[in-house]
Every structure is written in structure tokens, then in C-alpha cells.
Amino acid sequence: MSWNYTDSYEWMERVTSMEPLIITCCCNGGVQGKESHRGIPETPEEIADSVYEAYNEGASVVHVHGRDPNNLGDTTMDPEVMYRINALIRERCPDIIINNTTGGGPTSTMEDRLRSLDALPEMASLNMGPDMSRFVIKAREEALDHPRPSQEYDICIPFTYGFIEQLAAGMLEKGIIPEMEMYNSGQYWVAQKLISEGLIKTPYLFQFVMGYQTATYPTPENLIHMARELPAGAHFTVAGIGKYQWAMTTQSILLGGHVRVGLEDNIYLKRGQKLKNNAEAVAKIALISRELNREIATPEQARSMLGVSSIPSRY
């Protein structure tokens, strides 16, 4: 059950009895691949294997990007590819909640993002505003499939009010739960518009992306501010990008929120030591949570909390 996370009295009452922690594993991404970390899965089979390992460590939700089978150095939102990935994940993980991206990657078109819903995930990310960033992707060495030189991007993905409404309407029609990606508190204007139009239903799920370029600075004060603006009937989860992952997700645990970890967001277990795989990231945050007196949610519990069907999707 959602509650007022920033109410001092309510927090003091719940501090030792908060609901179980939902762990989302962001197993790969739409930008970096094995050129950044050899543990990032790219093929559908690698993705399913990596998700299975994370699932066994306590992940109840998986956030998935597709990679182009003809060029693993690039992303794809082809619904046939995503559907195959989803099917392989479901074979290995009978009840995990499958969350597909609609953010995609720097080469995805807006049409690609709309079509991706045809893969029928149980949940999908839904950006609440434009995505502006500048970065360099490392070169893919000859030892990797589809080698290429380094690539530089300076982009802005135009998530407008109208396009976000299109995506939300498509999710509503297909019974897909939206995970609203919040990069700053000003995007609550967009979320409230979707709610007022009936395009988003309770329980609402917000994800605060902390430490991403042009997003809210990843500080304790800013996370509390983001949580303070949540509408009634909302849950929140926190993604800390890069070196901010462990600090911001731990604070979310303390506040009563949920967490996202994995190789899409961060490749380090601790300073100077890379994660072996996604499972190690899930195991670390699960240990932190248990040490702070919060148990880990099962997929069944996560489905109940987030309003996802108790009957897992079949592909």
C-alpha cells in the first residue's frame, strides 16, 4: 500500500515494518553493450540467462532493451525481437514482471517506440519529458561481434505531451502498466495531465532517475523533494546512475521506496571493482535492504503492489 513517504509521523510508525522491497534489474541498455562491460547481455539467449541469475538473487522485475541481431552494437525496438526476448525470459523465470523499454536508444525513432508495445510486455517505461544527453560510446573491439569505432552523440529525444499521451494510450489499450520515468520534478506536470485524462490508473508507479545528464542532481535532499510531490496512490522506485547507484538506492530503501540496479545504470560493485554480472548487483542491494530490516518482495508480492496481473504473461 502506498503512503505519504515524507510524513515524519507515518515514517516513524513504519520504519521497522515497511512493505517488501521491489528490486528491478535493468539488465542491459540501449546505449552501451559489451564494449563497456563484457557482462552486459546482448543476444536474446544471453539476456534470458542474465535475467535468470538476477531473478534467483531476488529481482522481481526486469527492465529490458533489445539489441539488433544484425548489429549487436546497436539497439532495436523491433517487436518481434522483443517478443522473443520476453518469451525466453518467461521460460526461465515463470513469474518475474517483464518491463520493456520505450526509451530505446539514440538510433530509435518515435515510430519504433510506439511499435515496441506490440511485444506485449507486462510493464513498460514511459518517459515524462525530453531526453537530452551527450556522450561517447567506446569502440567495439575486433574480438566482439560487429566491431566498430567509437561513436559520439549529442541528442535530444523529443518526448512531447502529445507523444507521451500516445504511448500512454497504447499501454492502456494493451493492458501494459506504465512505469513513469521522472528526470526532474517539473515533469509532474505531465504525469498529472495523464492522470487527469484517465490514461494512467492507480496504483501509479514513478521511477526517479537520479544522476543522469540534465536530470535532477542525485542528492538526498532532491530525492526527498521528488517523493514529496508524489500523488496519492503512488509507489516510487529509484535508479541511481553510475557512481550514485548505491547511495541513491539505499536512500530509497530507507524512505520506503523501491530500487532499480543493474549493468544498464552502473558497472561497478564498489570503487575500482567492476560487477561480475547483473546478479551481483541484485545480491548487493538485497543484502543492504535486509540489513536495514526490509525483506525482498517476491514477484507475487510485487504484482499485487503494482497492480500487475497475478497471472504472468505468456509468449
C-alpha positions as CSV (number, residue, x, y, z in Angstrom):
1,M,0.0,0.0,0.0
2,S,1.3,3.4,-0.9
3,W,1.6,6.1,1.8
4,N,3.0,9.6,2.4
5,Y,6.7,8.8,2.3
6,T,7.7,12.3,3.6
7,D,5.3,12.4,6.6
8,S,7.5,12.3,9.7
9,Y,5.0,10.6,11.9
10,E,4.0,8.0,9.4
11,W,7.6,7.2,8.6
12,M,8.4,6.7,12.3
13,E,5.5,4.3,12.6
14,R,6.6,2.3,9.5
15,V,10.4,2.4,9.9
16,T,10.6,-1.3,11.0
17,S,7.6,-2.6,9.1
18,M,7.8,-1.2,5.6
19,E,6.5,-3.2,2.7
20,P,8.9,-5.6,1.0
21,L,11.4,-4.1,-1.4
22,I,10.8,-4.5,-5.1
23,I,14.1,-4.9,-7.0
24,T,14.1,-4.1,-10.7
25,C,17.1,-5.4,-12.6
26,C,18.0,-3.2,-15.6
27,C,19.9,-6.0,-17.3
28,N,21.2,-4.1,-20.4
29,G,20.7,-0.8,-22.2
30,G,20.0,1.0,-25.4
31,V,23.4,2.7,-25.4
32,Q,26.3,0.7,-24.2
33,G,27.0,-3.0,-24.8
34,K,29.8,-5.4,-24.3
35,E,32.3,-2.7,-25.3
36,S,31.7,-1.2,-21.9
37,H,31.4,-4.4,-19.9
38,R,31.6,-8.0,-21.1
39,G,28.9,-9.0,-18.7
40,I,26.2,-6.9,-20.4
41,P,24.0,-9.3,-22.3
42,E,23.2,-8.7,-25.9
43,T,21.6,-11.7,-27.6
44,P,18.1,-12.9,-26.6
45,E,19.7,-16.0,-25.0
46,E,22.3,-14.0,-23.1
47,I,19.6,-11.7,-21.8
48,A,17.4,-14.5,-20.6
49,D,20.4,-16.2,-18.9
50,S,21.4,-13.0,-17.2
51,V,17.8,-12.3,-16.0
52,Y,17.5,-15.8,-14.6
53,E,20.6,-15.2,-12.5
54,A,19.3,-11.9,-11.2
55,Y,15.8,-13.4,-10.6
56,N,17.5,-16.1,-8.4
57,E,19.1,-13.3,-6.3
58,G,15.7,-11.5,-5.7
59,A,14.8,-9.4,-8.7
60,S,11.0,-9.4,-9.2
61,V,11.0,-7.0,-12.2
62,V,13.3,-7.0,-15.2
63,H,13.8,-3.9,-17.5
64,V,14.9,-5.0,-20.9
65,H,16.3,-3.4,-24.1
66,G,16.7,-5.2,-27.4
67,R,19.9,-5.4,-29.4
68,D,19.9,-5.5,-33.2
69,P,20.7,-9.2,-34.2
70,N,22.4,-7.9,-37.3
71,N,24.4,-5.3,-35.4
72,L,24.8,-6.1,-31.7
73,G,26.5,-2.7,-31.2
74,D,23.1,-1.0,-31.7
75,T,19.7,-1.2,-30.1
76,T,16.4,-2.4,-31.7
77,M,12.8,-2.0,-30.7
78,D,11.5,-4.4,-33.3
79,P,8.5,-6.1,-31.5
80,E,9.5,-9.5,-33.0
81,V,12.9,-9.3,-31.3
82,M,11.4,-8.0,-28.1
83,Y,8.7,-10.7,-28.1
84,R,11.4,-13.4,-28.5
85,I,13.4,-11.9,-25.6
86,N,10.3,-11.8,-23.4
87,A,9.4,-15.4,-24.3
88,L,12.9,-16.6,-23.4
89,I,12.8,-14.7,-20.1
90,R,9.4,-16.2,-19.3
91,E,10.7,-19.7,-19.9
92,R,13.5,-19.2,-17.4
93,C,11.6,-17.0,-14.9
94,P,7.9,-18.1,-14.6
95,D,6.6,-15.1,-12.6
96,I,9.1,-12.2,-13.0
97,I,7.4,-9.0,-14.2
98,I,8.7,-8.2,-17.7
99,N,9.2,-4.5,-18.3
100,N,10.3,-3.4,-21.8
101,T,11.8,0.0,-22.7
102,T,10.0,2.6,-24.8
103,G,13.0,4.9,-24.3
104,G,15.0,2.7,-26.7
105,G,18.4,4.2,-27.7
106,P,19.9,7.0,-29.7
107,T,19.1,5.5,-33.1
108,S,15.4,4.6,-32.2
109,T,12.7,6.5,-34.0
110,M,9.5,7.7,-32.3
111,E,7.6,5.2,-34.5
112,D,9.9,2.4,-33.2
113,R,8.9,3.4,-29.7
114,L,5.2,3.1,-30.4
115,R,5.6,-0.2,-32.3
116,S,7.6,-1.7,-29.4
117,L,4.3,-2.1,-27.4
118,D,3.3,-4.9,-29.8
119,A,5.7,-7.1,-27.9
120,L,3.1,-7.0,-25.1
121,P,5.3,-6.6,-22.0
122,E,3.5,-6.5,-18.7
123,M,5.1,-3.1,-17.9
124,A,6.9,-0.5,-20.0
125,S,8.9,2.6,-19.2
126,L,7.3,5.9,-20.1
127,N,9.5,9.0,-20.2
128,M,7.8,12.1,-18.8
129,G,9.7,14.5,-20.9
130,P,12.5,15.1,-23.4
131,D,15.8,13.2,-23.0
132,M,18.8,15.3,-23.7
133,S,22.3,13.9,-23.5
134,R,25.8,14.0,-25.0
135,F,28.2,11.0,-24.7
136,V,30.7,8.8,-26.4
137,I,30.3,5.1,-26.8
138,K,33.5,3.1,-26.7
139,A,34.8,1.4,-29.8
140,R,33.8,-2.3,-30.2
141,E,37.0,-4.3,-30.4
142,E,37.6,-6.9,-33.1
143,A,37.1,-9.7,-30.5
144,L,33.4,-8.7,-30.3
145,D,30.7,-9.3,-32.8
146,H,30.0,-6.4,-35.1
147,P,33.1,-4.3,-34.2
148,R,33.0,-0.5,-34.9
149,P,34.9,2.6,-34.0
150,S,33.8,4.8,-31.1
151,Q,30.7,6.9,-31.6
152,E,29.8,10.4,-30.3
153,Y,26.2,11.5,-29.8
154,D,24.7,14.9,-28.9
155,I,21.0,14.3,-29.0
156,C,17.6,15.2,-27.6
157,I,14.8,12.7,-27.9
158,P,11.5,14.7,-28.3
159,F,9.1,13.2,-25.8
160,T,6.3,15.8,-26.2
161,Y,3.0,15.9,-24.4
162,G,1.2,14.5,-27.4
163,F,3.7,11.7,-28.0
164,I,3.6,10.7,-24.3
165,E,-0.2,10.6,-24.4
166,Q,0.1,8.3,-27.5
167,L,2.3,5.9,-25.6
168,A,0.2,6.0,-22.5
169,A,-3.0,5.4,-24.5
170,G,-1.3,2.4,-26.3
171,M,-0.3,1.0,-22.9
172,L,-3.8,1.4,-21.5
173,E,-5.3,-0.3,-24.6
174,K,-2.9,-3.3,-24.3
175,G,-3.1,-3.6,-20.6
176,I,0.5,-2.6,-20.0
177,I,1.4,-0.9,-16.7
178,P,3.4,2.3,-17.3
179,E,6.5,3.0,-15.2
180,M,6.7,6.8,-15.3
181,E,10.3,7.9,-15.8
182,M,10.9,11.1,-13.9
183,Y,14.0,13.1,-14.5
184,N,13.0,16.2,-12.6
185,S,10.1,17.5,-10.5
186,G,8.8,19.7,-13.4
187,Q,7.7,16.5,-15.1
188,Y,5.0,16.1,-12.6
189,W,3.0,18.5,-14.8
190,V,3.0,15.8,-17.5
191,A,2.1,13.0,-15.1
192,Q,-0.8,15.0,-13.6
193,K,-2.1,15.6,-17.1
194,L,-2.0,11.9,-17.9
195,I,-3.8,11.1,-14.6
196,S,-6.5,13.8,-15.3
197,E,-7.1,12.4,-18.7
198,G,-7.6,8.9,-17.3
199,L,-4.6,7.5,-19.3
200,I,-2.8,6.3,-16.1
201,K,-4.6,4.2,-13.5
202,T,-3.8,3.6,-9.8
203,P,-1.6,2.3,-8.3
204,Y,0.8,4.7,-10.1
205,L,4.5,3.8,-10.4
206,F,7.1,6.5,-10.7
207,Q,10.8,5.9,-11.2
208,F,13.1,8.7,-10.2
209,V,16.2,8.8,-12.4
210,M,19.0,10.4,-10.3
211,G,22.4,11.4,-11.7
212,Y,21.5,11.2,-15.4
213,Q,22.5,14.1,-17.7
214,T,20.1,17.0,-17.4
215,A,18.2,15.2,-14.6
216,T,17.8,16.2,-11.0
217,Y,21.1,16.2,-9.1
218,P,21.5,12.9,-7.1
219,T,21.3,14.2,-3.6
220,P,19.3,13.2,-0.5
221,E,17.5,16.5,-0.5
222,N,16.4,16.2,-4.1
223,L,15.2,12.6,-3.7
224,I,13.1,13.7,-0.7
225,H,11.7,16.6,-2.7
226,M,10.8,14.2,-5.6
227,A,9.0,11.9,-3.2
228,R,7.2,14.8,-1.5
229,E,5.4,15.6,-4.8
230,L,4.0,12.1,-5.4
231,P,0.3,12.0,-5.9
232,A,-1.9,9.8,-3.7
233,G,-1.9,6.2,-4.7
234,A,1.7,6.2,-5.9
235,H,4.7,3.9,-5.5
236,F,8.2,5.0,-6.4
237,T,11.5,3.4,-7.3
238,V,14.9,4.9,-7.7
239,A,17.6,4.5,-10.4
240,G,21.0,5.9,-9.4
241,I,23.2,6.3,-12.4
242,G,26.9,5.4,-12.3
243,K,28.7,6.1,-9.0
244,Y,25.4,7.3,-7.5
245,Q,23.6,3.9,-7.8
246,W,24.3,2.5,-4.3
247,A,23.9,5.8,-2.4
248,M,20.6,6.7,-4.0
249,T,19.1,3.2,-4.0
250,T,20.0,2.8,-0.3
251,Q,18.2,6.1,0.5
252,S,15.2,4.8,-1.4
253,I,15.1,1.7,0.8
254,L,15.2,4.0,3.9
255,L,12.4,6.2,2.6
256,G,10.1,3.3,1.8
257,G,10.6,3.3,-1.9
258,H,11.9,0.6,-4.2
259,V,15.1,0.2,-6.3
260,R,16.5,-0.4,-9.7
261,V,20.0,-1.8,-10.2
262,G,21.9,-3.5,-13.0
263,L,24.5,-3.0,-15.7
264,E,22.5,-0.6,-17.7
265,D,22.9,2.0,-15.0
266,N,26.2,1.1,-13.3
267,I,29.0,-1.4,-13.9
268,Y,30.8,-1.1,-10.5
269,L,30.3,-3.1,-7.4
270,K,32.4,-0.6,-5.5
271,R,35.2,1.9,-6.3
272,G,37.7,0.2,-8.5
273,Q,35.9,-3.1,-8.7
274,K,33.5,-4.0,-11.5
275,L,30.4,-6.0,-11.1
276,K,30.7,-9.6,-12.4
277,N,27.1,-9.6,-13.7
278,N,23.6,-8.3,-13.0
279,A,23.1,-10.9,-10.4
280,E,25.8,-9.5,-8.2
281,A,24.2,-6.1,-8.3
282,V,20.8,-7.6,-7.2
283,A,22.5,-9.6,-4.5
284,K,24.3,-6.5,-3.1
285,I,21.1,-4.3,-2.9
286,A,19.2,-7.3,-1.4
287,L,21.8,-7.6,1.3
288,I,21.7,-3.9,2.1
289,S,17.9,-4.0,2.3
290,R,17.8,-7.0,4.7
291,E,20.4,-5.3,6.9
292,L,18.0,-2.3,7.0
293,N,15.1,-4.5,8.1
294,R,13.3,-4.6,4.7
295,E,12.6,-8.0,3.2
296,I,12.7,-8.6,-0.5
297,A,9.5,-8.7,-2.5
298,T,8.6,-11.9,-4.4
299,P,7.3,-11.5,-7.9
300,E,3.8,-12.4,-6.5
301,Q,4.1,-9.6,-3.9
302,A,5.4,-7.1,-6.5
303,R,2.5,-7.9,-8.8
304,S,0.0,-7.2,-6.0
305,M,1.6,-3.9,-5.0
306,L,2.0,-2.6,-8.6
307,G,-1.4,-3.7,-9.9
308,V,0.1,-6.2,-12.4
309,S,-2.0,-9.3,-13.2
310,S,-1.4,-12.2,-10.8
311,I,-1.3,-14.4,-13.9
312,P,2.1,-13.9,-15.6
313,S,2.1,-13.1,-19.3
314,R,2.7,-16.0,-21.8
315,Y,4.5,-15.6,-25.1
